[in-house]
Amino acid sequence: MPQTNAKSPFEFTGGTLPLDFVNTVDHRGSDRRTELLIDYNRLLQWAEEAKAVTPKSANRLRRLASKALGQAQSTLRHAIELRESIHSIFSAVAERRAIPSAALARLNASVQKAAEHARIVNTNRRFAWQWTQPDSNLESMLWPVARAASELLTSDDLTRVRHCASETCKWLFLDKTKNHRRRWCEMRTCGNRDKARRYYQRQKAG
């Protein structure tokens, strides 16, 4: 995946938070697979860009992580485990395969853990979920990811989860097109590459 922003390695084409989280691996389907979450600060960068944490919380978490390097590394490991579980689940959905039980159990554990940090608040006669002290827990960016994954799994949008048609990409996205025929994570990247490849094959065959 080429970068859309020179200052960021991340793209947000999944259409929903958990799929954008899954797509933090470039070229997942090839031998050039590239891990984008290389350290805790990179994980936090993704979370801030994805709006899973506020800038204020992100700054505080960076300071906390600098004083607890072992805990930050453990959080990164948990994040990648959660990401791969979410990937396994939604890949199975997209390919209409059986859902891996171990991956679902891992997601359930994360959902339950996230629920321990959530509460309902009343603001201006409206009720909403709110995370408790997200800037004091290094794993707080994983809470909204786990919840959003569970909400997608139990929603009507589940049938719109797709794989990018590129065999080397394998990113996931939510197909929000009217005809439900979207094939690429992004037409200008994977779609154009496929067009170029097919054109080259036709020219070679001709």
N, C-alpha and C positions, 0 to 999 in steps of 0.2 A: 504493500500500500504506500503510495507517495503521501507525503505530508501536505495537508492543506494549509498549515501554519508553520512557518519556519521555526518558530519558537516552541512548538509543541509536536510530540510524536503521535498524538492521539487524533482520531477522527470519530465523529459521533453520527454514524449513519444507521445505527441499529433501530432507531425509532423508539427505544425504551431503555431505561437505565440498565437492567440486567444484561441485555444484549450488547449494549455499548461496553459493558464490563467484560463480557466474553471476548469482545473484539480488541482486546489489548495484547493480542498475539498476531504479529504479521506473518503472512504466508504460512498459515497454519497447516495447509495441506501439502506442503512441499518440503524438500530437504533444506530450504533456506528459512525455515521457521525462526522467527525472531521474537524474543521475549521483550515486551515494552516495560513491564513492571520490574525494573532491575534493582530497585531499592525502595525503602519506605518513602523517601521524598518523592520519588516518581509516582508511587501509589497515591500519595496525597495530592500531587499535581493533577492526576486524573480525576480524583474525587472533587477537587475544587472546580475544575473545568466542566465536570458533569453536573455540578451543583448538588452533589451529595453531601457536601459540607460547605459552610459559609467561609468567606475569606478570613474572617476573624477567628473562627474555630481552627482553620487550617494553619494560621500563623502560630496559634497556641500549641497545636499538636506538633508542629515542627520543633518548637522549643522543648516540649516534653520528650520527643523522640531523641533529640540530641543528648539528653541526659539519661536515656534508658535504651541504649543501642541493642541490647539483647532482646528486650521486649519489642522493639521496633522490628527486628529481624523475624521474631516469632509471628508478629502481626502480618508481615509480608507473606510468610509461609502459609498462614491461615487464609489470607486473601486469595492466593493462587489456588489453594485447595478448593475454596468455595467457587472460584471462577471455573475451574475445570469440572466441578460437579454440575454447575449451571449449564456449562457447555454440553456435557454429556446428556443432560435431561432434554434440553431444547433441540439438540441435534437429533435425538431420537424422535422427538415430536415432529420435526421437519421431515424426517425420512420415514415416519410412520413405523418406527420400530418400538419394541418393548422398552419401557423406561427402566434404566439401570437402578436397581433397588439401593445400592450403596450410595449412589449420587443423590437420590431422593432423601435418604436418611441424613446425609451430610447437610443438605439444604434445610431439612426440617430442624436439625440441631441449631443451625444459624438463625432460622426464623424464631425459634423459641428463645434464643439468647437475645435477639433484637427486641423481642416483646418485653423483656425485663427492663428495657430502657425507654419504653414508650408510655405515654399517658395522654388522656384526652383533656384538652383545655377548652375553656369557653371564652371567646373573645368577640365582643360586639354582637352578642346573641347568636354567635355561630360556634359550632364545635369543630375541632380539628385535632389530629394527632400531633404530638410534639415529642421530640427526643429529649431525654433528661441528661444534662451535662455532657453534650457531645464533644466539648473541647477539653475534656479531662480523661478521655478513654481513647487509646491509640487505635482501637478497632471500630470507632464510631462510624467511619465511612462505609463499613460493611453492613450496618443495620438497614439503611434504606435500600441497599442492593438486594438483600435477602427478602425484605418485605415485598419489594417490587416484583421479584421473581415469583414469589408465592401468589401475588395478585394476578400476574400474567397467566400462571398455570391454571388458575380458577376462573379466568375470564373468557368471554366469547372470542377475544382476539387471539387466543391460542392457535386457532386454525390458520392464522395469517403469518405464523413464524416460518421463515424461509432461510435456506442456505444460499449464499452467493453461488451462481452457476460456475464460477471459475474453480477448477479443481485445485489450484494452488492457493486460493484465498480461503475459502470455507468460512468466511464471516457469516454471522447470522443477522437477520433484520426482520422487522415487522412490516409486512406488505400492506401499505395503506392506500394503494392505488384502487381506483374504482373497479377495474376489471380483474384485480388480483393476479396480475401477470408479470409483476416485477421480477426480474431475474438476477440483477446485479446489486452488490452493496452500493456501488456508484457506477453509473453509466460511463462517466468520463475517465474512469480508471480501468476497472476490470472489463466493462463493456467494450470500451474502445480497444483494449488489448485483444479481446476475442475477435473483434472485427478485423483487426490487423493480421492476426494469426490466420483466420480463414481466407483473407485476401491473398496472403503469401502462399497458402496451400493451393489455392485455385491457380495462381500464376505459375507455380511450380508444376502442377499437373498439366497445365495448358502448354 
